[in-house]
Amino acid sequence: MKYRPQWSLLGLGAILVIVLFTYPVWRKVLTGRAAQGSFPAASDAQREALSNIGKETSRDAAATAYVSILTVVPAPTSEQPTPVLPDAQVIRVGDFLNLDALRTAKGTVTLYRSADSSLLLRFDDFVAVNGPNLQVYLAGSTDPKVPADLDAGGVSRFPVGPLKGSQGNQQYSIPKELPIARYKSVVIYSDTLKLIYTYATFR
């Protein structure tokens, strides 16, 4: 009877050794299950995209992106109707693209020039997945996929301004002095995540 406590301690020690030895295996199981539950409202494809963001930047960045996709930001209602621009000419048009399950968008961007040479950038039927601190840029690349592409071809990005909404028509004034012919695309970019969310190539 007096030896039972020693056997108990030996048994407990053996269990601890087994647990520590198999740690890499059961850690993957537990973290895998946790990852599945981390973004409960996301689709499997969105979860995978969020996981990729986490690998490239940080888990906090993925969580920030996830919180953003749950929010819809309507553009100002005053900009919903098509603007009356009797003297304006359409000089460039493009369509926003889906980049992956997380970074989806649709809608048309149109660049107008008025008789006084002023420029207006207009988004119509625009719908996109929301992201943190989304900004609108003009870029010299026709196919911008990574942040370096915003300054490709010897053309520095031009900051148009913050995205006014993840849904709805919206418009932005562009300085008429800008050499607009050098810019090939409109890019929606998260300054927080350093990630391109969508773009439209001018044609």
N, C-alpha and C positions, 0 to 999 in steps of 0.2 A: 504493500500500500504506500509505503514511504517513497517509492520510486515513481509514482504516477505523475507528480508535478514535473519531474525531469523529462519524462516522455512527452508531456504536453508542450513543454518548451521546445523540445526537438522538433515536434510536429509543426509548431508555429513557425519555427525557423525554416523548416523545409518549404512551407507554403510561401514565405516571404522570398526565398531564393527562386522558386518557380515563377512567382509574380514578376520579380525583377528581370529574370531571364527572358520571359515572354513579353516584356513591356512594349517593344516595338510593334508586335502583332496586335495586341488589344488596344494600344493607343490609336492605331489606324482605324480600327473598328469604331471606337468611341468618337474620334474626331470626324470620321466620315458621317456618322449619324448626326452629329452636331451640325456639320456643314449643311446637311439636307434640311435641317430645321432652322438654320440661321436666316433664311430669306423665304419665309413661308408663303408670301403672296406672289413670289416670282415663279415663272415657268421653268422647266428644266433647262431650256436653252438660255434663259436669262440668268439662271443660277450659275451655269457654266461660264457665261460672259463675266459675271461678277467675280467668280473665282479667278479668272484670268487677270482681272484688274488687281485683285488682292496679291497675286503672284508678282505682277510687274511693279506695283507700288507698295501698298500696305493693306492690312485687313481693315483699318479705319477708313481708307479710301473706298473700299468695296462697300462698307456699311453706309458711307455718305452717299454713294451712287444709288444704293438700294432705297434709302429714305427719299431721295429725290424722285425716283420713278413712281413713287406712290402719290405724288402731288401733281396736279394739273394747274398750270398757270395761264389763265385766259389773257390774250392780248387786249389792250384797251378797246372798249367797244366803239369809241369814236373813230377808230381806224378800220372798222369792219367793212363799211361800204367801199366800193371801188372809187378812187379819187377822181375828181373831174379835172382833167388836165388837157384842155382843148389845144394847147400849143405844144404838148409834149409828144415826143417820138420815142418809140421803143427801139433801143439800140442793142440790148443783149437780153437773152432769156436762158433759164436753166431749170432743172428739176432736182429736188433734194433726193438723196439716196439713202437706203438702209445699209448700214455697215455690218451689223450683227444683230442678234436677238435683243440686245440691250439698247443699241444705238439705232433706233428706227425713226424715219421721218418721211413725210410726203408733202408735196406742195410745189408751187412754181415761184421762182424769183424772177422779177423783171426789172431791168434798169432803164429808166426813162431819162431823156434829156429835153429840157424846156428850151424855148426860144432864147431865153437869157443865158443859156448854157448851164444852168443849174441842173444837178443830178438828183434823182430820187430812186432809191432801191426799195422795191415793193415785194412782200411775200403774200401770195394768195393761196387760199385753201391749205394753209400750213398746219400740220399736226406733227408733233415730235415727242419722243420720250423726254421727260424733263431731266435735267442734270444740275449739279451744283455750279453756280456762278458761270452760266453760259454767256458767251460773248460772240458777237458777229464780227468776222474779219473778211477782208478781201485778200486773196492770195494770188501769187504768180503761178502757182502750180495748177495744172488741169486735173490732177488726180491726188489731192492731198490726203494722206492716210496717217502720217505721224507728225508730231509738232515741228520737226525740222522742215517739213514741206510748206509750212506757212511762210517761210522766207526763202523759197527755192527760186532758182533761175535768176539770181541777182536782184530779185524784187522783194523788198521788205513788206511784211504784212501791214495792212492798213486797218486800224481799229475803228469799226463803224459804230460800235456801242454795245451795251448789254442787250441780250435778246429780250424783247418786250413780253413774250409769252410763249408757252409751249404749244398753244393752240390759238388759231385765229389769224386773220389778215393783219399785217403790220407794215409800216414803212419807215424809212430812214433817209435822212438828207446826207448827201455826199458832197464835199467841197468841189466846186466846178474846176478848181485848179488842179485836181488830182489827175495824173495821166492814166485815165481809166483803161486805156487800151492795153496797158501792161498787166492788168489783173485778169486772171483766167477763171477764178472761182470765188464763190461765197462760202465761207466755212463757219459752222457753229462749233465753238470750242469751249471746253471747260477749263477755265484758268485754275480752278482748284485741283482737278485731277490731271491736268496737262494731257488732255485726251480730246481728240476730234470726235464729235458726236454725229455730225453729218456734214455733207457739203453738196453744192450744186455747181456743176461746170457750165460756164457760159458757152452758148453756141451762136 
